[in-house]
Amino acid sequence: METIISIKPLIAVLVSICAVPLLILSKRSNIRETWTFVAAGAKFLIIISMLPAILNGNQIVYTLAEVVPGAAIKFRVDPLGMLFALVASSLWILTSAYSIGYMRKLKEHSQTRYFCFFALALSATIGVAFAANLLTLYLFYEMLSLATYPLVTHHQDKEGRASGRKYLTYILGTSIGLLLPAMIISYNVAGTLEFANQGFLAGTCSKGLVTMLLVFFIFGFAKAAIMPFHGWLPAAMVAPTPVSALLHAVAVVKVGVFSIVRVLTGVFGVELLSTLDLGLVICVAASFTIIVASLIALTQDNLKRLLAFSTIGQLSYIVLGVGLLSPKGMTGGILHIAMHAFGKITLFFCAGAIFVATGKRNISEMVGIGKRMPLTMAAFFIASLSIIGLPPTGGFWSKWYLVLGSLEAHQIAVLVVLLTSSLLNAAYFMPVVYKAFFCTPEESMFEDKVQEAPAFCLVPLMITAFVTVMFFFYPQPFFRLATMVVKGITGG
């Protein structure tokens, strides 16, 4: 494997930061939105330009500054980081378009501030994706927490401020109280924070200390919303729907699970976790979250809250896949980062489009809405299939490999969890679709007149729904990147 020294990773991080002054200085909304698209497009093109080198088995490295020996502010583009960066940068373009339609239609206030912090959040996300060590990852992780706080509290009302306080309490409280001490201890015992394919903690400390560090890291990344540190996520639903889409599909929650995957593979290593039988700890925490979150989702009438608890469960599929410590399980977990992102962002786009067009938030108020918004609800149905794990959608492949991984690891209990949770996914999504399309004229709460949301809201959700189907037939390059990650960390 060749190491390429290039400043491209840093440029990819800085592009959206550099766009912030231009957004602030833009006097007209059209100019501000143009700069948003320019920054989003430039970030995506820079990341795409690095893809061929990564697919050829190389890595791209750039060191910005040495802080202490073994801990620099350093960037490294490898298959895992590239997979996450591709997801985040491509969906930022579509989310920006969706934000325009949503924010304009509802005449939301402080739109310049909204787009500025949106840009900062994407810079932090790419910084996490390309972090070469724990220090760099931690800095951008905290930057993301602070950048998304104004988005969560966008409405500036009592509920928004209360949710913002809860958000920061969970996210900053765990990162400072658990993650930071774990990082300091890791550096003290290993003398480095640099991610390695086989981990850097092997042979450096006792099983008790490794177990403690594992627990600290898993729960310290509270953005992954593993129970009991999940309460911030439903509370954050007070934010505008494009923010919810950003939180649940692109940036915050995916940064949480990506960070856990990076730590499990780059700090501990598969061999160490397997030798000490610590995969069970990971699987138990993830399985509990999957089942409980799915059961809570069944009881929700507010569509965004249902999607929030669905997200909590789906995130733990990723952690569960890596916790299986089997090649197919890890492939499925890593692949789920991409497949879930496109499916879940479609669902949130649909929820926002419904609110923009009808003002409805609750599922009980959406009976017959499929006749009024057929394109939106068709996209909702497609995305639901992906989250459940059914063909012809990309979500089928990630869940298929998770099932194969559980068999490969001889974890029948995990297989039961996966199948049960998929049934629960169907139980809370399919009634929404059924009530939308299959009801009598008397039961319908809407006229038959077709009235979709504005094009800026409708087109992005149709694109993401189409891509979700396309991934069933052509899951590349994400599948190839996921298999490259697994081969690298297992030596296969």
C-alpha positions in Angstrom: 0.0 0.0 0.0 1.4 3.4 -1.1 1.1 6.4 1.1 0.4 9.6 -0.8 1.2 13.0 0.8 -1.5 15.5 -0.3 -3.2 18.6 1.1 -6.5 17.5 -0.5 -8.0 16.1 2.8 -7.4 19.4 4.5 -8.9 21.3 1.6 -12.0 19.1 1.7 -12.4 20.0 5.3 -11.9 23.7 4.8 -14.0 24.3 1.8 -17.3 24.8 3.7 -15.6 26.8 6.4 -14.3 29.2 3.8 -17.8 29.5 2.5 -19.1 30.9 5.8 -17.9 34.5 5.3 -19.3 34.5 1.8 -22.7 33.4 3.2 -22.7 36.1 5.8 -21.8 38.8 3.3 -24.4 37.8 0.8 -27.2 40.4 0.8 -29.6 38.3 -1.2 -30.9 34.8 -0.6 -30.2 33.7 -4.1 -26.5 34.6 -3.8 -26.3 32.9 -0.4 -27.8 29.7 -1.7 -25.5 29.8 -4.7 -22.5 29.9 -2.4 -23.9 27.0 -0.5 -24.1 24.9 -3.7 -20.7 26.0 -4.8 -19.1 24.9 -1.5 -21.1 21.6 -1.4 -20.2 20.8 -5.0 -16.5 21.7 -4.5 -16.3 19.5 -1.4 -17.9 16.6 -3.2 -15.6 16.9 -6.2 -12.5 17.1 -4.0 -13.5 13.9 -2.2 -14.4 12.1 -5.5 -11.0 13.1 -6.9 -9.3 11.0 -4.1 -11.5 7.9 -4.6 -9.5 6.3 -7.4 -6.3 6.3 -5.3 -8.2 4.7 -2.4 -9.8 2.0 -4.6 -6.3 1.2 -5.8 -5.3 0.3 -2.3 -3.4 3.6 -1.4 -4.0 6.0 1.4 -3.7 9.8 1.4 -2.1 11.5 4.4 -1.5 15.1 5.4 -0.1 16.4 8.8 -1.1 19.9 9.8 0.7 20.2 13.1 2.5 18.0 15.7 0.9 18.6 19.1 2.8 16.0 21.2 4.8 13.0 20.1 2.4 10.4 18.7 -0.5 12.8 18.6 -0.7 15.3 15.7 -3.5 17.1 14.0 -3.3 14.8 11.0 -5.6 13.6 8.2 -5.7 10.3 6.5 -8.0 9.1 3.8 -8.6 5.3 3.8 -11.5 3.2 2.7 -13.5 3.7 5.9 -13.1 7.4 5.9 -13.8 7.6 2.1 -17.0 5.7 2.5 -18.3 8.1 5.1 -17.1 11.2 3.3 -18.8 10.1 0.1 -22.1 9.7 1.9 -21.8 13.0 3.8 -20.7 15.2 0.9 -23.2 13.8 -1.6 -26.1 14.2 0.7 -25.1 17.7 1.7 -25.8 18.8 -1.9 -29.3 17.3 -1.8 -30.0 18.5 1.8 -29.0 22.1 0.7 -31.5 22.0 -2.1 -34.2 20.6 0.2 -33.4 23.3 2.8 -34.1 26.0 0.2 -37.6 24.7 -0.5 -38.4 24.1 3.1 -37.0 27.3 4.6 -38.5 29.5 1.9 -42.0 27.9 1.9 -42.3 28.2 5.7 -40.6 31.7 5.7 -38.2 30.6 8.4 -36.2 33.3 10.2 -32.4 33.5 10.4 -31.7 31.6 7.2 -28.2 33.0 6.9 -27.3 31.7 10.3 -28.9 28.3 9.4 -26.8 27.9 6.3 -23.6 29.0 8.0 -23.8 26.5 10.8 -24.9 23.9 8.3 -21.6 24.5 6.4 -19.6 24.3 9.7 -21.2 21.0 10.6 -20.2 19.5 7.3 -16.6 20.6 7.7 -16.5 19.0 11.1 -18.1 15.8 9.7 -15.4 15.5 7.0 -12.8 16.3 9.6 -14.0 13.3 11.6 -14.1 11.1 8.4 -10.5 11.9 7.6 -9.0 12.0 11.1 -5.8 9.9 11.3 -5.8 9.7 15.1 -7.9 10.1 18.2 -6.9 13.7 18.9 -8.0 14.9 15.5 -11.2 13.0 15.6 -12.0 14.3 19.1 -11.4 18.0 18.0 -13.7 17.7 15.0 -16.2 15.7 17.0 -16.5 18.5 19.5 -16.6 21.1 16.7 -19.6 19.3 15.3 -21.4 19.4 18.7 -21.0 23.2 18.9 -21.9 23.8 15.3 -25.1 21.8 15.4 -26.3 23.4 18.7 -27.7 26.6 16.9 -29.4 24.3 14.4 -31.2 22.3 17.1 -32.3 25.6 18.8 -33.1 27.3 15.5 -36.6 28.3 16.5 -35.3 30.1 19.7 -38.4 29.2 21.6 -38.7 27.7 25.1 -38.9 24.1 23.7 -36.0 24.7 21.4 -33.8 26.1 24.2 -34.7 23.2 26.5 -33.9 20.7 23.7 -30.6 22.4 23.1 -29.6 22.2 26.7 -30.5 18.5 26.7 -28.5 18.0 23.5 -25.3 19.6 24.9 -25.7 17.9 28.2 -25.7 14.5 26.6 -23.2 15.2 23.9 -20.6 17.3 25.7 -21.2 15.6 29.1 -20.3 12.2 27.7 -17.4 13.4 25.5 -15.8 15.3 28.4 -16.7 12.9 31.1 -16.0 9.6 29.3 -14.3 10.1 26.0 -11.6 12.6 27.0 -10.4 10.5 30.0 -10.4 7.3 27.8 -8.2 9.2 25.2 -5.8 10.4 27.9 -5.5 6.9 29.4 -5.0 5.4 26.0 -2.2 7.8 25.2 -0.6 7.2 28.6 -0.4 3.4 28.2 0.3 3.2 24.4 2.3 6.4 23.8 0.3 7.2 20.7 -3.1 8.0 19.4 -2.5 7.0 15.8 -5.1 4.7 14.4 -3.7 1.3 13.3 -5.2 -1.6 11.4 -4.6 -3.9 14.3 -5.2 -1.3 16.9 -2.6 0.3 19.2 -3.7 -1.0 22.6 -2.8 -4.6 22.1 -0.3 -5.8 24.7 -0.3 -2.5 26.5 -2.8 -3.0 29.4 -4.8 -5.5 31.4 -8.2 -7.0 30.4 -9.9 -4.9 33.1 -8.5 -1.7 31.8 -9.3 -2.6 28.2 -12.9 -3.4 29.2 -13.2 -0.1 31.0 -11.8 1.9 28.0 -14.2 0.0 25.7 -17.2 1.0 27.8 -15.9 4.6 28.0 -15.5 4.9 24.3 -18.8 3.3 23.4 -20.9 5.5 25.6 -18.6 8.5 25.3 -19.6 8.8 21.7 -23.2 9.7 22.7 -23.9 10.9 19.1 -24.3 7.1 18.4 -27.4 7.2 20.7 -26.7 3.9 22.3 -29.1 3.5 25.3 -29.2 4.9 27.9 -27.4 7.9 26.2 -30.1 8.4 23.6 -32.4 10.9 25.1 -31.0 13.9 23.2 -32.0 12.5 19.8 -35.8 12.6 20.1 -35.5 16.0 21.9 -33.6 17.3 18.9 -36.8 16.8 16.7 -37.9 20.4 17.5 -35.4 21.5 14.9 -36.5 22.2 11.3 -36.8 19.0 9.2 -33.7 19.6 7.1 -31.7 19.8 10.4 -33.4 16.5 11.5 -32.3 15.0 8.2 -28.8 16.3 8.7 -28.7 14.9 12.3 -30.2 11.5 11.5 -28.7 10.6 8.2 -25.6 12.6 7.4 -23.7 14.3 10.2 -24.3 13.9 13.9 -25.5 10.3 14.5 -23.3 8.9 11.7 -20.3 10.7 13.2 -21.2 8.9 16.4 -21.3 5.4 15.0 -18.4 6.1 12.6 -16.3 7.1 15.6 -17.1 3.9 17.4 -16.3 1.8 14.4 -13.0 3.7 14.0 -12.1 3.2 17.7 -13.0 -0.5 17.7 -10.9 -1.2 14.7 -8.1 1.4 15.0 -7.6 1.6 18.8 -8.6 -1.8 20.1 -8.3 -4.0 17.0 -10.4 -7.0 16.1 -7.8 -9.5 17.4 -7.6 -7.9 20.9 -11.4 -7.7 21.2 -11.7 -11.3 20.0 -9.0 -12.6 22.4 -10.6 -10.9 25.4 -14.2 -11.9 24.3 -15.3 -8.3 24.4 -17.4 -8.5 21.3 -20.2 -9.8 23.6 -20.2 -6.5 25.5 -20.6 -4.6 22.2 -23.3 -6.9 20.9 -25.4 -6.8 24.1 -25.4 -3.0 24.2 -26.3 -2.7 20.6 -28.9 -5.5 20.7 -30.7 -3.9 23.7 -30.8 -0.6 21.9 -32.1 -2.1 18.7 -35.0 -3.9 20.3 -36.1 -1.3 22.8 -35.9 1.6 20.3 -38.0 -0.4 17.8 -40.6 -1.1 20.5 -40.8 2.6 21.4 -41.1 3.5 17.8 -44.3 1.4 17.6 -46.0 3.7 20.1 -45.3 7.0 18.3 -47.9 9.1 16.5 -45.6 12.0 15.7 -43.9 11.0 12.5 -40.6 12.7 13.2 -40.4 11.0 16.7 -41.1 7.7 15.1 -38.2 8.3 12.7 -36.0 9.4 15.6 -36.5 6.1 17.6 -36.1 4.2 14.3 -32.8 5.9 13.9 -31.7 5.0 17.4 -32.2 1.3 16.6 -30.8 1.4 13.1 -27.5 3.1 14.3 -26.9 0.1 16.6 -27.0 -2.2 13.6 -23.7 -0.7 12.6 -22.1 -1.1 16.0 -23.6 -4.7 16.2 -22.0 -5.6 12.9 -18.6 -4.6 14.0 -19.1 -6.2 17.4 -19.7 -9.6 15.8 -16.0 -9.5 14.8 -16.7 -11.7 11.8 -15.8 -10.5 8.3 -19.3 -10.6 6.9 -20.8 -9.0 10.0 -18.3 -6.1 9.9 -19.0 -5.7 6.1 -22.7 -5.4 6.8 -22.2 -3.0 9.6 -20.0 -0.7 7.6 -22.2 -0.9 4.5 -25.2 0.1 6.7 -23.6 3.5 7.2 -24.3 4.3 3.6 -27.5 2.3 3.0 -29.2 3.7 6.2 -28.2 7.2 5.3 -29.9 7.3 2.0 -33.0 5.5 3.3 -33.4 7.6 6.4 -32.8 10.9 4.8 -35.5 10.1 2.3 -37.9 9.4 5.2 -37.1 12.7 6.8 -37.4 14.6 3.5 -40.9 13.0 3.1 -41.9 14.1 6.7 -40.8 17.6 5.9 -42.6 17.7 2.6 -45.8 16.5 4.2 -45.5 19.3 6.8 -44.7 21.9 4.2 -47.7 20.9 2.0 -50.3 20.1 4.7 -49.0 21.3 8.1 -49.5 17.8 9.5 -47.0 16.2 11.9 -49.0 13.2 13.3 -49.5 9.9 11.5 -53.1 9.7 12.6 -53.7 12.9 10.6 -52.2 11.4 7.4 -55.0 9.0 6.4 -55.4 9.2 2.6 -52.4 11.5 2.1 -51.1 9.1 -0.6 -53.8 10.3 -3.0 -52.8 13.9 -2.4 -49.0 13.4 -2.4 -48.4 10.2 -4.3 -44.8 10.9 -5.3 -43.8 11.7 -1.7 -45.5 8.7 -0.2 -44.1 6.4 -2.9 -40.7 7.6 -1.9 -41.6 7.0 1.7 -42.6 3.4 0.9 -39.3 2.8 -1.0 -37.2 4.2 1.9 -39.2 2.1 4.4 -38.4 -1.0 2.5 -34.7 -0.1 2.7 -34.8 0.5 6.5 -36.7 -2.8 6.9 -34.1 -4.5 4.7 -36.2 -5.7 1.8 -35.4 -5.8 -1.9 -35.2 -4.0 -4.3 -33.4 -1.5 -2.0 -29.9 -1.0 -0.8 -30.8 -1.7 2.8 -31.3 -5.4 1.8 -27.5 -5.9 1.3 -26.4 -4.4 4.6 -28.9 -6.5 6.6 -28.2 -9.6 4.5 -24.5 -9.3 5.4 -25.4 -8.7 9.1 -27.4 -11.9 9.0 -24.6 -13.8 7.4 -22.2 -12.3 9.9 -24.2 -13.5 12.8 -24.2 -17.0 11.4 -20.5 -16.8 10.7 -19.9 -15.8 14.3 -22.3 -18.5 15.5 -24.3 -15.9 17.3 -27.9 -17.2 17.0 -29.1 -14.7 19.6 -27.9 -11.9 17.4 -29.7 -13.5 14.4 -32.9 -13.5 16.4 -32.4 -9.8 17.3 -31.9 -8.9 13.6 -35.0 -10.8 12.4 -37.1 -9.5 15.3 -36.1 -5.9 14.8 -36.8 -6.2 11.0 -40.3 -7.4 11.8 -40.7 -4.4 14.2 -39.5 -2.1 11.5 -42.2 -3.3 9.2 -44.8 -3.1 12.0 -44.2 0.7 12.5 -43.6 1.7 8.8 -46.1 -0.3 6.8 -49.2 1.0 8.7 -48.2 4.5 7.7 -48.0 3.5 4.0 -51.2 1.5 4.2 -53.2 4.3 5.7 -51.8 6.7 3.2 -52.9 4.8 0.1 -55.5 2.2 1.1 -58.5 3.9 2.7 -62.1 4.6 1.7 -63.1 8.1 0.6 -65.0 8.5 3.9 -61.8 7.7 5.9 -59.6 10.0 3.9 -58.7 13.3 5.6 -57.7 14.9 2.4 -59.2 15.8 -1.0 -58.1 13.8 -4.0 -56.5 16.9 -5.4 -52.8 16.4 -6.0 -50.7 19.0 -4.2 -47.1 18.0 -3.7 -44.5 20.1 -1.8 -42.5 22.6 -3.8 -40.0 21.2 -6.3 -37.0 22.0 -4.1 -38.5 19.7 -1.5 -39.9 17.1 -3.8 -36.9 16.5 -6.2 -34.3 15.7 -3.5 -36.5 13.1 -1.9 -37.2 11.5 -5.3 -33.5 11.4 -6.0 -32.6 9.8 -2.7 -35.4 7.2 -3.2 -34.1 6.4 -6.7 -30.6 6.0 -5.4 -31.8 3.7 -2.6 -33.2 1.4 -5.3 -30.1 1.8 -7.5 -28.0 0.6 -4.6 -29.8 -2.8 -4.7 -28.6 -3.4 -8.3 -25.3 -1.6 -8.0 -24.0 -1.2 -4.4 -20.6 0.1 -5.5 -18.4 1.8 -4.6 -19.6 1.4 -1.0 -19.5 -2.4 -1.0 -16.0 -2.4 -2.4 -14.8 0.1 0.2 -16.5 -1.9 3.0 -14.7 -5.1 2.0 -11.4 -3.2 1.7 -11.9 -2.0 5.3 -12.6 -5.5 6.6 -9.6 -7.0 4.7 -7.4 -4.3 6.2 -8.4 -4.8 9.8 -8.5 -8.6 9.6 -5.5 -9.1 7.5 -7.6 -11.1 5.0 
